Amino acid sequence: MKDLTRGPVGRHVVSLAAFIALTMIFQTLYFLADLYFVGRLGKEAVAGVSLAGNLMFIVLALTQSMSVGATSLISQSFGRKDRAQAQLVFNQAMVLSNVAGIVFGLLFFAVRGVYARRLAADAVTAALGIQYLTWFVPALFLQFPLVIMGAALRAMGDMKLPTVIQVATVLLNIVLAPVLMFGWGTGRPLGVAGAAIASLVAIGVGCVAFVLYFLRPASPLRFDSTEWTPQPRLWGAMLRIGLPAGGEFALMSVYMVLVYDIIRPFGSAAQAGFGIGIRVVQALFLPTVAIAFAAAPVAGQNFGAGLGVRVRQTFYSAAAMSAAIMFVLTLLCEIAPTGMIRFFNADPGVVAFGSEYLRIICWNFLASGIVFVSSSVFQGMGNTLPPLAASALRLLLFALPAYAISRQPGFQLRQVWYISVASVTVQLVVNLWLLHREFGRKLAREAPPTAQPAAAT
């Protein structure tokens, strides 16, 4: 465990973010490699696999609902030096995540066909989407316990060996995907199903490795079957913190569904272009998401220890880092959007739709980065309702005008992207105002240390 209540705040954020970013780099490399190989199967395959992106946001919403609450309570418990309470929260979070994962897996496996046919632009895309989801939904189930174990380690500031485990599983996924998709060495190509099977195997190996890590005698948190009896009060405490944060990802899923519905009349090229564009954006957001994830445990431990000034410093340091990175990435998307899309699929229609999306949507990068950081600081302080309210407002400001404009003659997709940029800008302003109010309510203004009295003579 790492004590985050002492030492420079910025250094703690950078240290944790470096390990988180390393994990995310390899995770992103997998997503991009997967997208590259799927792109070789045609634009319908890209569009079909992209349909799983909506389900991934739903899983993120559900897992965040539990992991954010667990991270907040565990980090605050360690800040108060209450290890027994931290272990209880960890074990209860594991039970809750497994129950939620089973329910999710059974439900979405049953409706995967209806889901794919409803959102796909054509029958071929729908069929490929169903093939992919048949194996990918079980992989999503395994994300539930995996995310909780990662959240507990993040709350402790322990990221070294877990990073190695996650990097190894991502590399396994990258190797397995083309072998299974194209039948290299086996002579039995599985197509898009092979990509999903590779994900299932890799995530399963990662779960086993994390369990073995927690079984070490030196682990500060241990699995304890005596603490597995459900405690509704503690579940409620975690969900009160986590549900609003999960709600933010649920709203992202709603955003994705709305966009797919709006662009469906433009055909599979538009869906593939958007699918590639959103994957590229997720890859580019990696550094700022790592910074935001690092800010939550730093803010949480210091909030639990009653160090209000250090909580403020956590936000200012993380926001400055994020803003600098996102400014550079905005320039990159303005300079070379076409090349980033063409790398994954050279179809002229896909490139045109995807590059236009990147060129416009990059103007909300700076605002999105600071929104991520402010939301994570809210999580560390144990109040996630304000950022959820800002996200809901953003979705409302996007959905109503976007649907209204899409029904007008001469409608073009770029109008939707401009509306998205404007709505995120409003979200940033609201988030910052709410965070300033939260600081004033919950953080005592600590007096600067006074000089030591002179020794008596």
C-alpha positions in Angstrom: 0.0 0.0 0.0 1.1 3.6 -0.7 0.4 6.5 1.6 -0.9 9.3 -0.6 -1.5 11.7 2.2 2.2 12.7 2.4 4.6 14.1 -0.2 3.9 16.2 -3.3 0.4 15.7 -4.6 1.4 16.2 -8.2 4.1 13.5 -7.9 1.5 11.0 -6.6 -0.8 11.8 -9.5 2.0 11.4 -12.1 3.3 8.2 -10.4 -0.1 6.5 -10.4 -1.1 7.8 -13.8 2.1 6.4 -15.3 1.2 2.8 -14.3 -2.4 3.3 -15.2 -1.4 4.8 -18.6 1.0 1.9 -19.3 -1.9 -0.6 -18.8 -4.2 1.6 -20.9 -1.6 1.9 -23.7 -1.5 -1.9 -24.1 -5.2 -2.1 -23.7 -5.6 0.5 -26.4 -3.1 -1.3 -28.6 -5.3 -4.3 -28.4 -8.4 -2.3 -29.4 -6.5 -0.7 -32.3 -4.9 -4.0 -33.4 -8.3 -5.7 -33.2 -9.9 -2.9 -35.2 -7.1 -3.2 -37.8 -7.6 -6.9 -38.3 -11.4 -6.6 -38.3 -11.0 -3.9 -40.9 -9.4 -6.5 -43.2 -12.8 -8.3 -43.2 -14.7 -5.3 -44.7 -16.7 -2.4 -43.6 -19.7 -4.6 -42.6 -17.4 -6.4 -40.1 -16.2 -3.1 -38.7 -19.8 -1.9 -38.3 -20.9 -5.2 -36.8 -18.1 -5.3 -34.2 -18.6 -1.6 -33.5 -22.2 -2.4 -32.2 -20.5 -4.0 -29.2 -19.2 -0.5 -28.3 -22.6 0.3 -26.9 -22.6 -2.7 -24.7 -19.1 -1.9 -23.5 -20.4 1.5 -22.3 -23.2 -0.3 -20.4 -20.7 -2.6 -18.8 -18.6 0.5 -17.9 -21.7 2.0 -16.4 -22.4 -1.0 -14.2 -18.8 -1.7 -13.2 -18.2 2.0 -12.4 -21.3 2.0 -10.2 -19.5 -0.5 -8.0 -15.8 0.2 -8.5 -16.1 4.0 -7.9 -17.9 3.4 -4.6 -15.3 0.7 -3.7 -12.4 2.9 -4.6 -13.8 5.8 -2.7 -14.6 3.9 0.5 -11.4 1.8 0.5 -9.1 4.8 -0.1 -10.9 6.8 2.6 -10.6 3.9 5.0 -6.8 3.6 4.3 -6.6 7.4 4.8 -8.2 6.9 8.3 -5.8 3.9 8.8 -8.8 1.6 9.1 -7.6 -1.5 7.3 -10.4 -3.8 8.6 -13.1 -1.6 7.1 -11.2 -1.5 3.8 -11.1 -5.3 3.6 -14.8 -5.6 4.4 -15.6 -3.1 1.6 -13.4 -5.1 -0.8 -15.1 -8.4 -0.1 -18.6 -7.0 -0.3 -17.7 -5.3 -3.6 -16.5 -8.6 -5.0 -19.8 -10.3 -4.1 -21.9 -7.4 -5.5 -19.9 -7.4 -8.8 -20.3 -11.1 -9.4 -24.0 -11.0 -8.8 -24.4 -8.0 -11.2 -22.1 -9.7 -13.8 -24.2 -12.9 -13.9 -27.5 -10.9 -14.3 -25.9 -8.8 -17.1 -24.5 -11.8 -18.9 -27.7 -13.8 -18.9 -29.8 -10.8 -20.0 -27.7 -9.5 -22.9 -26.8 -12.9 -24.2 -30.6 -13.6 -24.6 -31.3 -10.3 -26.4 -28.1 -10.0 -28.5 -29.9 -10.9 -31.7 -32.7 -8.3 -31.3 -30.1 -5.7 -30.3 -27.9 -6.3 -33.4 -30.8 -6.3 -35.8 -32.3 -3.2 -34.4 -29.2 -1.0 -34.7 -27.4 -2.5 -37.8 -27.7 -0.7 -41.1 -28.2 -4.0 -43.0 -28.6 -7.8 -42.6 -25.0 -8.6 -43.2 -23.8 -6.2 -40.5 -26.4 -7.6 -38.1 -25.3 -11.2 -38.7 -21.7 -10.3 -38.0 -22.6 -8.4 -34.9 -24.4 -11.4 -33.5 -21.5 -13.7 -34.2 -19.2 -11.3 -32.3 -21.5 -10.8 -29.4 -22.1 -14.6 -28.9 -18.5 -14.8 -27.5 -18.0 -11.2 -26.4 -20.9 -11.0 -23.9 -19.2 -13.8 -21.7 -16.0 -11.7 -21.9 -17.9 -8.7 -20.7 -19.2 -10.7 -17.7 -15.6 -11.4 -16.6 -15.0 -7.6 -16.6 -17.1 -7.2 -13.4 -14.8 -9.0 -10.9 -11.7 -7.8 -12.9 -12.6 -4.1 -12.5 -13.4 -4.4 -8.8 -10.0 -6.0 -8.1 -8.3 -3.3 -10.1 -10.3 -0.6 -8.2 -9.1 -2.0 -4.9 -5.5 -1.9 -5.9 -5.9 1.6 -7.2 -7.3 2.7 -3.9 -4.2 1.3 -2.2 -1.9 3.0 -4.6 -0.6 -0.4 -5.6 -0.1 -0.5 -9.4 3.2 -2.1 -10.2 2.6 -5.9 -10.5 -1.1 -5.4 -11.5 0.2 -3.4 -14.4 2.4 -6.3 -15.5 -0.5 -8.7 -15.3 -2.8 -6.5 -17.4 -0.1 -5.8 -20.0 0.6 -9.6 -20.3 -3.1 -10.3 -20.9 -3.4 -7.6 -23.5 -0.4 -9.0 -25.3 -2.0 -12.4 -25.2 -5.2 -10.9 -26.7 -3.2 -9.2 -29.5 -1.5 -12.4 -30.4 -4.6 -14.6 -30.3 -7.0 -12.3 -32.3 -5.4 -12.7 -35.8 -4.6 -16.3 -35.2 -8.3 -17.1 -34.5 -9.8 -14.6 -36.9 -7.7 -15.8 -40.0 -6.9 -19.3 -38.9 -3.1 -18.8 -38.9 -1.6 -22.2 -38.2 -5.0 -23.8 -37.6 -6.6 -23.6 -41.1 -9.9 -22.7 -39.5 -10.7 -19.0 -39.7 -13.3 -17.8 -37.3 -13.8 -14.3 -38.5 -15.2 -11.7 -36.1 -16.0 -14.5 -33.6 -12.3 -15.2 -33.4 -11.7 -11.7 -32.1 -14.3 -12.1 -29.4 -12.9 -15.5 -28.3 -9.4 -13.9 -28.0 -10.9 -11.3 -25.7 -12.7 -14.0 -23.6 -9.5 -16.0 -23.1 -7.3 -13.0 -22.3 -9.7 -11.5 -19.8 -10.1 -15.0 -18.1 -6.4 -15.3 -17.7 -6.3 -11.8 -16.2 -8.9 -12.7 -13.7 -7.0 -15.7 -12.5 -3.8 -13.7 -12.2 -5.5 -11.0 -10.1 -7.0 -13.6 -7.8 -3.6 -15.2 -7.3 -2.2 -11.7 -6.6 -4.7 -11.1 -3.8 -4.0 -14.6 -2.3 -0.4 -13.5 -1.6 0.4 -13.5 2.2 1.8 -9.9 1.8 -1.5 -8.5 0.3 -3.1 -5.8 2.4 -6.5 -6.9 1.2 -7.5 -10.6 1.3 -10.5 -12.7 0.2 -12.4 -13.6 3.3 -15.4 -15.9 3.0 -16.7 -14.8 6.4 -17.3 -11.4 4.9 -19.2 -12.6 1.8 -22.6 -12.5 3.4 -24.4 -9.7 1.6 -24.6 -6.5 3.7 -27.3 -4.3 2.1 -26.3 -1.3 4.1 -22.7 -1.4 2.8 -23.9 -2.2 -0.7 -26.1 0.9 -0.5 -23.2 3.0 0.7 -21.1 1.9 -2.3 -23.9 2.4 -4.8 -24.8 5.8 -3.4 -21.3 6.9 -4.5 -21.0 4.7 -7.5 -24.4 4.8 -9.2 -24.1 8.4 -10.3 -20.7 7.7 -11.7 -22.0 4.7 -13.4 -24.9 6.8 -14.6 -22.4 9.0 -16.5 -21.2 6.0 -18.5 -24.8 4.9 -19.0 -25.5 8.3 -20.5 -22.5 7.7 -22.8 -24.2 4.5 -23.9 -27.4 6.3 -24.6 -25.4 8.9 -26.6 -23.9 6.1 -28.7 -27.2 4.5 -29.4 -28.7 7.9 -30.4 -25.8 8.5 -32.8 -26.1 5.1 -34.4 -29.8 5.6 -34.8 -29.3 9.0 -36.4 -26.6 7.9 -38.8 -28.2 4.6 -39.8 -29.8 6.1 -43.0 -26.3 6.9 -44.2 -25.4 3.2 -44.4 -22.7 0.9 -43.1 -19.9 3.3 -44.3 -21.1 6.0 -41.9 -21.4 3.5 -39.0 -18.0 2.1 -39.7 -16.5 5.6 -40.0 -18.0 6.6 -36.7 -17.0 3.2 -35.1 -13.4 3.7 -36.1 -13.5 7.4 -35.1 -14.8 6.7 -31.6 -12.1 4.0 -31.1 -9.4 6.5 -32.2 -10.8 9.1 -29.8 -10.8 6.5 -27.0 -7.1 5.8 -27.8 -6.2 9.4 -27.8 -8.0 10.0 -24.5 -5.8 7.4 -22.8 -3.4 9.9 -21.1 -6.1 12.1 -19.6 -8.2 9.2 -18.5 -5.1 7.8 -16.7 -4.6 11.1 -15.0 -8.3 11.2 -14.0 -8.2 7.7 -12.6 -5.1 8.6 -10.6 -6.7 11.7 -9.1 -9.5 9.7 -7.5 -7.5 7.7 -4.9 -5.2 10.6 -4.2 -8.2 12.8 -3.5 -9.9 10.0 -1.6 -7.1 9.3 0.8 -6.5 13.0 1.5 -10.2 13.6 2.0 -10.4 10.7 4.4 -7.4 12.2 6.3 -9.1 15.6 6.5 -6.5 17.3 4.3 -8.7 19.7 2.3 -5.8 21.7 0.8 -4.3 18.6 -0.7 -7.7 17.6 -2.2 -7.8 21.0 -4.0 -4.2 20.6 -5.1 -5.1 17.2 -6.6 -7.6 18.8 -8.9 -5.5 21.7 -10.0 -2.5 19.5 -10.7 -4.4 16.8 -12.6 -6.5 19.4 -14.6 -3.3 21.3 -15.7 -1.7 18.0 -16.9 -4.9 17.0 -18.7 -5.3 20.4 -20.4 -1.7 20.4 -21.8 -2.1 16.9 -23.2 -5.5 17.4 -24.8 -4.3 20.6 -26.5 -1.6 18.7 -28.3 -4.1 15.9 -29.3 -6.5 18.5 -30.7 -3.8 19.8 -33.0 -3.0 16.2 -34.1 -6.6 15.5 -35.1 -6.8 18.8 -37.0 -3.6 17.9 -38.9 -4.0 14.2 -39.7 -7.5 12.9 -39.3 -7.7 11.2 -42.6 -4.5 9.1 -42.1 -5.7 7.9 -38.7 -9.0 6.6 -40.2 -7.4 5.2 -43.4 -5.0 3.1 -41.4 -7.9 0.9 -40.3 -10.1 0.9 -43.4 -9.3 2.5 -46.8 -12.9 2.5 -48.1 -13.5 6.1 -49.3 -16.9 6.4 -47.7 -15.5 5.2 -44.3 -12.5 7.6 -44.5 -14.7 10.5 -45.4 -17.2 10.0 -42.5 -14.5 9.1 -40.0 -12.1 12.0 -40.7 -14.9 14.5 -40.7 -15.9 13.2 -37.3 -12.4 13.5 -35.9 -11.8 17.0 -37.3 -14.8 18.4 -35.6 -15.1 16.4 -32.4 -11.5 17.2 -31.4 -12.6 20.6 -30.4 -14.2 19.2 -27.2 -11.0 17.3 -26.2 -9.8 20.0 -23.8 -13.2 20.3 -22.1 -13.7 16.6 -21.9 -10.3 16.1 -20.2 -11.1 18.6 -17.5 -14.6 17.1 -17.1 -13.0 13.6 -16.5 -10.6 15.0 -13.9 -13.3 16.9 -12.0 -15.6 13.9 -12.0 -12.8 11.8 -10.5 -12.2 14.3 -7.7 -15.9 14.2 -6.9 -15.5 10.4 -6.7 -12.6 10.6 -4.3 -14.8 12.9 -2.1 -17.6 10.4 -2.2 -20.2 12.6 -4.0 -20.9 11.7 -7.6 -24.3 13.2 -8.1 -23.1 16.6 -9.3 -21.1 15.3 -12.3 -24.1 13.0 -13.2 -26.3 16.0 -13.3 -23.9 17.8 -15.6 -23.7 14.7 -17.9 -27.5 14.4 -18.0 -27.7 18.1 -19.0 -25.1 17.5 -21.7 -27.1 14.5 -23.2 -30.3 16.6 -23.2 -28.6 19.5 -24.9 -27.3 17.0 -27.5 -30.2 14.7 -28.1 -33.1 17.2 -28.7 -31.4 19.4 -31.3 -29.6 16.4 -33.0 -32.9 14.6 -33.5 -34.7 17.7 -34.6 -32.0 18.6 -37.2 -31.8 15.0 -38.4 -35.4 15.2 -39.6 -34.8 18.3 -41.7 -34.2 18.3 -45.5 -30.5 18.5 -46.4 -29.3 17.2 -43.1 -25.6 16.4 -42.8 -23.7 14.5 -40.2 -21.3 17.3 -39.4 -24.2 19.2 -37.8 -24.5 16.4 -35.2 -20.8 16.7 -34.3 -21.0 20.5 -33.9 -23.9 20.0 -31.5 -21.9 17.5 -29.5 -19.0 19.9 -29.1 -21.3 22.7 -27.9 -23.0 20.4 -25.3 -19.6 19.2 -23.9 -18.6 22.9 -23.5 -21.7 23.6 -21.4 -21.0 20.4 -19.4 -17.5 21.7 -18.5 -18.8 25.0 -17.2 -21.4 23.3 -15.1 -18.9 20.7 -13.7 -16.5 23.4 -12.7 -19.1 25.4 -10.9 -20.4 22.4 -9.0 -16.9 21.4 -8.0 -16.1 24.9 -6.7 -19.3 24.7 -4.6 -18.4 21.2 -3.3 -14.9 22.4 -2.3 -16.6 25.3 -0.3 -19.0 22.9 1.4 -16.7 20.0 2.4 -13.1 21.2 2.5 -12.0 23.2 5.5 -9.6 25.9 4.6 -6.5 25.0 6.5 -4.4 27.7 7.9 -0.8 27.8 6.7 1.7 26.4 9.2 3.1 28.9 11.6 6.7 29.4 12.4 8.1 27.4 15.3 8.5 29.5 18.5 12.0 30.5 19.3 13.8 28.3 22.0 13.7 29.8 25.5 16.9 31.3 26.7 
